[in-house]
Amino acid sequence: MSAQSVRRAAAVMLGLVLVWGYAWIVAKMALAYCGPLDLATLRTAVGAATLFPALVWMRGPIWPEHPWEALAVGMVQTAAFLLLNNWALAQGEAGKTSVLVFTMPFWVLLLAWPVLGERIQGVGWLAVVLAAVGLAFILAPSRLRTGMVAELLAVLAGICWALGVVISKRLHNRHPVDVHNFTFWQMALGLLPMIAVSLSTSSRPIEWSVEFVLLLLTLGIVATAGGWGAWFYVLRRLPAGTTSMASLGIPVVALGASAIQLGERPMPMELSGMILIGIALALVSWDTIRRHRPVEPLMGQE
């Protein structure tokens, strides 16, 4: 691969970090106009509708190759993850929510042990311990101040994301998978339970406005559909360790943007916890580089 191609992929990765990092702020703003379930449903619908023409254009398989696995991943990584994530955002701070959701790699380590037989070794244990201490630092002030509902919802969202990654890794270990086809269908099938729940429950009416539509299109087209396209692009052109390490910038961008635009300021103990989680994430990325491990495509942000 030429140096120019690598530089282009690095530029795309930088743009992706900025887009996915700022998407947390956009989602927080969009929740002023609708409830968490409605935003999750609309965002997924727009994203899936945008991905389908791309799937046709690439002339890959259209019908789902692994429908049951796509449904399972769609249930946990699209439906449950986005609902819990939006629910946490509606009640908590965007920056802190992003950090708590990004505990996902540590849940992958823990879940992959019984499901995939991938034992945690050396650096992995250190990363898990640091992340656990960081998590305790973040949750303790929240419990004393306002309760931990938003924080626990964010952690649960990270666990759902991790479960989707483990299911996908298990499938990849057994069968060849067209990642574009699988990504579209897990999103499309994950949309079904969200629509069903939306139609069977009552929530506050959506406040349609030009600003809300722009926020929704930004989330659905730019962050979701465009983000996945950019993620697959860089995965094919950059080393796994590079993409893994670069993705650490996503919660950093979210924290910075939430402080500047939303005036969110973490308490010292919370900030210490975030730093510990950041160090733990860096250790996981370094271990990925050291062991020459591939990055699971669904590690990308929804």
C-alpha positions in Angstrom: 0.0 0.0 0.0 1.4 3.4 -1.0 2.3 6.1 1.6 -0.4 8.3 0.1 -3.1 5.7 0.7 -1.9 5.4 4.3 -2.0 9.1 4.8 -5.5 9.3 3.3 -6.7 6.5 5.6 -5.1 8.3 8.6 -6.9 11.5 7.7 -10.2 9.6 7.4 -9.6 8.0 10.8 -9.0 11.5 12.3 -12.2 12.7 10.8 -14.1 9.7 12.1 -12.8 10.3 15.6 -14.1 13.8 15.5 -17.4 12.8 14.0 -18.1 9.9 16.4 -16.8 12.0 19.4 -19.1 14.9 18.6 -22.0 12.6 17.8 -22.5 12.3 21.6 -23.1 16.0 21.8 -25.5 15.9 18.8 -27.5 13.0 20.4 -27.7 14.9 23.7 -29.1 18.0 21.8 -31.5 15.8 19.8 -33.0 14.4 23.0 -34.4 17.8 23.8 -36.9 17.2 21.0 -37.8 13.5 21.6 -37.5 10.6 24.0 -34.6 8.1 24.0 -36.6 5.3 22.2 -37.8 7.6 19.5 -34.3 8.9 18.8 -32.8 5.4 18.7 -35.5 4.3 16.3 -35.3 7.3 14.0 -31.5 7.3 14.0 -31.3 3.6 13.1 -34.0 3.9 10.4 -32.1 6.8 8.7 -28.8 4.9 9.0 -30.2 1.7 7.6 -31.9 3.6 4.8 -28.6 5.2 3.9 -26.6 2.0 4.1 -28.9 0.0 1.8 -28.1 1.9 -1.5 -24.4 1.6 -0.6 -24.8 -2.2 -0.2 -26.5 -2.4 -3.6 -23.8 -0.2 -5.2 -21.0 -2.4 -3.9 -22.7 -5.4 -5.6 -22.2 -7.6 -2.6 -24.8 -10.1 -1.2 -28.1 -8.3 -0.5 -30.0 -10.9 1.5 -28.7 -11.7 5.0 -26.1 -14.4 5.0 -26.3 -15.1 8.7 -29.8 -13.9 9.7 -30.0 -15.4 13.2 -26.7 -13.9 14.2 -27.6 -10.6 12.6 -30.8 -10.6 14.6 -29.0 -11.4 17.8 -26.4 -8.6 17.3 -29.2 -6.3 16.1 -31.1 -6.9 19.3 -28.2 -6.2 21.7 -25.9 -3.8 19.7 -28.4 -1.8 17.9 -31.7 -1.9 19.8 -30.6 -2.4 23.4 -27.3 -0.4 23.1 -28.9 2.7 21.5 -31.9 2.7 23.8 -29.7 2.4 26.9 -27.2 4.9 25.5 -29.8 7.5 24.7 -31.5 6.9 28.1 -28.2 7.5 29.8 -27.6 10.7 27.8 -31.1 12.0 28.6 -30.4 11.8 32.3 -26.7 12.3 32.4 -23.7 14.2 31.0 -22.6 13.5 27.4 -18.8 13.3 28.1 -19.1 11.1 31.2 -21.6 8.8 29.4 -19.2 8.3 26.5 -16.4 7.3 28.8 -18.6 4.8 30.7 -19.9 3.3 27.4 -16.3 3.0 26.2 -15.7 0.5 29.0 -16.9 -1.9 26.3 -13.5 -3.4 25.5 -13.1 -4.7 29.1 -16.5 -6.4 29.0 -15.4 -8.0 25.7 -12.4 -9.4 27.5 -14.6 -10.8 30.3 -17.3 -12.2 28.0 -14.9 -13.6 25.5 -13.4 -15.9 28.1 -16.5 -18.2 28.6 -18.0 -17.7 25.1 -14.9 -17.8 22.9 -12.4 -19.5 25.2 -10.1 -16.4 25.0 -8.4 -16.3 28.4 -7.4 -12.9 29.8 -3.6 -12.7 30.1 -1.0 -10.4 31.6 -1.8 -6.8 30.4 -5.4 -7.7 30.0 -5.8 -8.3 33.7 -4.1 -5.0 34.5 -6.4 -3.2 32.1 -9.5 -4.8 33.7 -8.3 -3.8 37.2 -7.5 -0.2 36.2 -10.9 0.1 34.4 -12.7 -1.3 37.5 -11.0 1.2 39.8 -11.8 4.0 37.4 -15.4 2.9 37.2 -15.6 3.0 41.0 -14.1 6.5 41.0 -16.8 7.7 38.6 -19.7 6.0 40.2 -18.9 6.9 43.9 -19.5 10.7 43.5 -22.6 10.1 41.4 -24.1 7.9 44.1 -23.6 10.6 46.7 -24.8 13.5 44.5 -27.7 12.5 42.3 -27.9 8.7 42.2 -26.3 6.4 39.6 -29.1 5.8 37.2 -27.5 7.5 34.2 -24.1 6.0 34.9 -25.4 2.5 35.3 -27.4 2.8 32.1 -24.2 3.9 30.3 -22.3 0.9 31.7 -25.2 -1.5 30.6 -25.0 0.1 27.1 -21.3 -0.8 27.0 -22.1 -4.4 28.1 -24.7 -4.7 25.3 -22.1 -3.3 22.8 -19.6 -5.9 24.1 -22.1 -8.7 23.8 -22.7 -7.8 20.2 -19.0 -7.8 19.5 -18.5 -11.3 21.1 -21.4 -12.8 19.1 -19.9 -11.3 15.9 -16.4 -12.6 16.8 -17.9 -16.1 17.4 -19.5 -16.0 13.9 -16.3 -14.7 12.3 -14.3 -17.6 13.9 -16.6 -20.1 12.2 -17.7 -18.6 8.9 -16.6 -16.0 6.3 -18.7 -12.9 6.8 -19.4 -10.0 4.5 -19.1 -7.1 7.0 -21.1 -4.6 4.9 -24.0 -7.1 4.5 -23.9 -8.1 8.2 -23.7 -4.5 9.4 -26.7 -3.5 7.4 -28.8 -6.4 8.4 -28.0 -6.3 12.1 -29.1 -2.7 12.0 -32.2 -3.4 9.9 -33.3 -6.3 12.1 -32.4 -4.4 15.3 -34.8 -1.7 14.1 -37.8 -4.1 14.2 -38.1 -4.5 18.0 -37.6 -0.7 18.4 -40.5 0.0 16.1 -42.6 -2.6 17.8 -42.0 -1.1 21.3 -42.5 2.4 19.9 -45.9 1.5 18.5 -47.0 -0.3 21.7 -45.9 2.3 24.3 -46.6 6.0 24.8 -43.9 8.6 25.1 -43.7 12.3 24.9 -44.6 13.6 21.4 -41.7 14.4 19.0 -41.1 18.1 18.7 -40.5 18.3 14.9 -38.4 21.3 13.9 -35.7 22.2 11.3 -33.0 21.9 14.0 -34.2 18.5 15.1 -34.3 17.2 11.5 -30.7 18.4 11.0 -29.6 16.8 14.2 -31.3 13.5 13.2 -29.8 13.5 9.7 -26.4 14.2 11.2 -26.7 11.2 13.5 -28.3 8.9 11.0 -26.4 9.8 7.8 -23.1 11.2 8.9 -22.4 9.5 12.2 -24.1 6.1 11.7 -24.0 5.3 7.9 -21.0 7.5 7.0 -19.2 6.5 10.2 -19.5 2.8 9.4 -18.3 3.3 5.9 -15.3 5.3 7.1 -14.6 2.6 9.8 -14.5 -0.2 7.2 -12.3 2.0 5.0 -9.6 2.5 7.6 -9.8 -1.1 8.9 -8.7 -2.2 5.4 -5.8 0.3 5.2 -4.4 0.9 8.7 -2.8 -1.6 11.1 -5.2 -2.9 13.8 -3.2 -1.3 16.6 -3.4 2.1 14.9 -7.2 2.1 14.5 -7.6 0.7 18.1 -5.3 3.4 19.5 -6.9 6.2 17.5 -10.4 5.3 18.6 -9.4 6.3 22.1 -9.8 9.8 20.9 -13.6 9.4 20.6 -14.4 9.8 24.3 -11.7 12.5 24.6 -13.5 14.5 21.9 -16.8 14.0 23.6 -15.5 15.1 26.9 -13.9 18.2 25.4 -16.9 19.2 23.4 -19.3 18.6 26.3 -17.2 20.9 28.5 -17.0 23.6 25.8 -20.5 23.5 24.4 -22.6 22.1 27.3 -20.6 23.4 30.2 -20.2 19.9 31.7 -17.4 19.7 34.3 -16.5 16.3 35.9 -15.6 16.3 39.6 -12.0 15.6 40.4 -12.7 12.0 41.5 -14.7 11.4 38.3 -11.9 12.9 36.2 -9.4 10.6 37.9 -11.6 7.6 37.1 -11.8 8.7 33.4 -8.0 9.0 33.3 -7.7 5.4 34.7 -10.1 4.1 32.1 -8.2 5.9 29.4 -4.9 4.3 30.6 -6.6 0.9 30.6 -7.9 1.4 27.1 -4.4 2.4 25.9 -3.1 -0.8 27.5 -5.7 -2.9 25.6 -4.7 -1.1 22.3 -1.0 -1.7 23.0 -1.7 -5.4 23.6 -3.6 -5.5 20.3 -0.5 -4.2 18.6 1.9 -6.5 20.5 -0.1 -9.6 19.7 -0.9 -8.6 16.1 -4.6 -9.1 16.7 -7.2 -8.0 14.1 -9.9 -5.5 15.2 -13.4 -6.9 15.2 -15.4 -4.7 12.7 -18.3 -4.3 15.1 -16.0 -2.6 17.6 -17.0 0.5 15.7 -19.4 2.9 17.3 -23.1 2.4 16.5 
